[in-house]
Amino acid sequence: MGRFFGGTGAAGPELELGGGGTFAPLPAPSWKGRVFGGLFFVLAAVCVGIAAYNIAHTAGLAGRPGTVTVERCWTEHGSGRNSDKTVCSGTFRPDDGTRAVPDAVVPRALRDGQKIAVQQTGRGYLPNGVGESARWIALFFFAWIVAALGIPFAATGIFPGKGQAAAVGTRIRGTRAARVLKYMLAGGAGGAAVSLYVTWVL
């Protein structure tokens, strides 16, 4: 622990958190720090749940397959900057030959008259196919990154003040938690990048 708290060795003085080092003094471990870290895990679990639900549908493992022929499109305006999105609607015709459903909304910018393969879910209609599944697989890997960000706080129990998050990460350097953090960040970033590339190509 000396290398983190001002100890000295053969190489002379080392980093001192909150003293001569870069970071301000860290607070003592508390339940608040572990809860703060746990919130990242909860958010990651939510992302995994959303990803799994959508992957199952876009891969054809759940829902009802069919096609939508686009009849009109419009822009939905969000509350923030760059939050506008284009959606389209048309008639959904199930592959099983059952009754068609009018005004099926597809959350994509499409062309009038375009026919697109979709999966009917409990909440609407999702385009299906490998490229669409890859889009949601990227969210799954993004959840790894979110969970990794919570590891330093859950491991140390420190609830950081302003500008102290990096210091908490430094506190776990060389530990098993740091190795897990590194592998999750690398795996999450790599997996998300490959998935988004597949989505872009397809």
N, C-alpha and C positions, 0 to 999 in steps of 0.2 A: 504493500500500500504506500510505501514511501515515495515511489515515483509520482504518485498523484497528489500527495500532500506535503511536498516540500522536503522530502528526504534527500540525502546526499549519498553519493557512491563514488566509484572510481572515476566516473566521468564528470564529477562535480555536481552543482545544484541542478535539480530537475524541475519539471513543471509543477507549479503550485497553484491549485485552483483557488481563485479569489485572492491570491496574494500577488506575487510577481508574474503570474501567468496571464493567459488571455481572458479567462472567464471570471465572472463575478462569483462570490461564495454561493455554494449550493445549500438549500435548506435541508433539514434532517429528513430521513425517510418517514413516510406517514401513509395512512390508508388512502389519502387523497391521491398520492402518486400512483398507487396500484390501481385505483379506480380509473384514473386518467388513462393509464396504459390499457386497462380493460375495455375502455370505450373504443379504442382502435380495433380491438378484437371483435367487438360487437358489430362495428361498422363493416369489418371484413366479412363477418358471417352473413350480414345482410346482402352484401355484394355477391357472395358465393350462392346464396339462395336465389337471388334474381337471375344470376348467370345460369344456374342449373335448370331453373324453370324454363328459361328461354332456349337454352341449348336443346332440351328434350323436345321442345316443339319445333324448332327450326330444323332439327335432325329427323323429324318425322316419327319420333318415339312416343309422342303424346299429341292429343288434339285430333282434328279432322282435316285431312288434306283436301285441297281443291284449287280453283283458280279464280282470280278476280280480274275482270275486264274494266279498265279504268274509264270512267265517264266524266269525272271532273276533279280538279285539284284546287287547293287554296292554301293560303299562308295563315298559320296560327301564330299570333303575336304573344310572346312571353313577357314577363315582367322585367327582365334584365336585358342588358346589352348583348347582342348576338344570340338571343334566346328564341328568335323567330324560327319556325320550322314549317316545311311544306308537307302537307298530307294529301292523299287522294282517296277517292271512293269509287265504288262500282258494284256490280253484281257478283256475289260469290256463288260459284257453282261447285258443290261438293263432288269429289271423285266417285262417291258411292251412288250417285244418281238421285239422291234425295232432293227435296225442294230447294230451289235457289233462294239466296238471301240478298235483298236489295240494300243499297247504301252501306256496304261493307267498307270500313275505313282502314286504309293501309298507311302506316307511318313512314312513307317514303315519297320522294319527289319522282313522279313518273310522267309518262306521256299519255295524252288522251288516246284511248283505243288500245293501249298496251295491255297485254295479258300477262299476268304474273302468278307464279305458283305460290300459294300461301298455306298456312296452317291455322285453322280456327282454334282459338284458345278460349279459356273461360273469360278473358278480358278483351278479346278482339281478334285481330288477324295479323299474323306475322309472316313476312316473306320467308320461304325456307330454302335450303340448299347449303352447300359447304361454306360459301362465303359468308352467309348470314350466321351460321353456327360459329365461325371463326370470330365474328364480331363479338359474340357473347363470351367466347373462350378468353378473349382479351380482357374482359371484365373479371373473369375468374382469376387470371394471373395478376390483375391490378389489385385484387383483394390480398394477395400475398404481400404486396408492397405496403398496403395499409396496415396489415397485421404486424409487419416487421417494424414499422414506425412506433408501435406501442411497446415493443420488447424492452427498450431501455428503461422506460418508466415503470413497467410492471416488475422488472427484475430488481430495480434499485428502490422502488417505493418513493421516489423523489418527484414532487410536483414542482416543475421548474417555473421560475419567474421569467420575465421578459428577457429574451436573448440568451437563455441558459440551456436550451434544448441540446445544443451541440456538446455542452459540458456533461450532460447526463450520459450522452453516448460515449464520451471519453471515459467516464467512470467505469463502464463495463468492458473496456478494452482488455483483450487477452482472455476473456472468460468464455464459457460455453454459450452464453446468451449472445455474445458478440459474433461468434461463429454462425449461430442460427440466423442472426440478423443479416449477416453478409450473404449467406446462401439464399435466404428468402428474397432479399432485394435483387440479387443477380438472377435468380430463377424467375421472379415475377416480371422484371424488366425484359428479360430475354423472351419469355413466353408471350408477353403482351405484344412485343415488337414483331415476333413471327406471326402471331395471329392477325394483327392489323395489316401486315404485309399480304397475307393470304386474302383478307377481305378486300384490299385494294386491287390485287391482281384479278380476283374473280368478280 
